[in-house]
Amino acid sequence: MGIFDSIRSWNRVRQTRNELYSLTSRELDDLGISRGDIPLVARRAVKK
C-alpha cells in the first residue's frame, strides 16, 4: 500500500467515524453500535 492509498484509507476511516459520532444514541442503538465501538466499526467498514 502506497502513501497515497494509506492517506485515502485514513481519511475514509476519519469521515466514517465522524459520521457515526454525529448520530444520536438512539440511532446508534438502532444500528446495534455503542459509542465505544465506533472506531472499530469505522475501520472495518472502510476495509470492505
C-alpha positions as CSV (number, residue, x, y, z in Angstrom):
1,M,0.0,0.0,0.0
2,G,1.5,3.3,-1.1
3,I,1.5,6.5,0.9
4,F,-1.5,7.9,-1.1
5,D,-3.5,4.8,-0.5
6,S,-2.7,5.0,3.2
7,I,-3.8,8.6,3.3
8,R,-7.0,7.9,1.4
9,S,-7.8,5.0,3.7
10,W,-7.1,7.0,6.8
11,N,-9.4,9.8,5.5
12,R,-12.3,7.4,4.8
13,V,-12.0,6.0,8.3
14,R,-12.0,9.5,9.8
15,Q,-15.0,10.5,7.7
16,T,-16.9,7.4,8.7
17,R,-16.0,7.8,12.3
18,N,-17.2,11.4,12.3
19,E,-20.5,10.5,10.7
20,L,-21.1,7.8,13.2
21,Y,-20.3,10.1,16.1
22,S,-22.8,12.6,14.7
23,L,-25.7,10.1,15.2
24,T,-27.8,10.2,18.3
25,S,-27.6,7.5,20.9
26,R,-31.0,6.2,19.7
27,E,-29.8,6.0,16.1
28,L,-26.7,4.1,17.2
29,D,-28.7,1.8,19.3
30,D,-31.0,1.0,16.3
31,L,-27.8,0.1,14.4
32,G,-26.5,-2.0,17.3
33,I,-23.5,0.1,17.8
34,S,-22.3,1.7,21.0
35,R,-20.2,4.9,21.0
36,G,-17.2,2.8,22.2
37,D,-17.5,0.6,19.1
38,I,-17.4,3.5,16.6
39,P,-13.6,3.4,15.9
40,L,-13.6,-0.3,15.3
41,V,-16.8,-0.2,13.2
42,A,-15.3,2.6,11.1
43,R,-12.1,0.8,10.4
44,R,-14.0,-2.4,9.5
45,A,-16.4,-0.6,7.2
46,V,-13.6,1.0,5.2
47,K,-11.7,-2.2,4.8
48,K,-14.6,-3.8,2.9
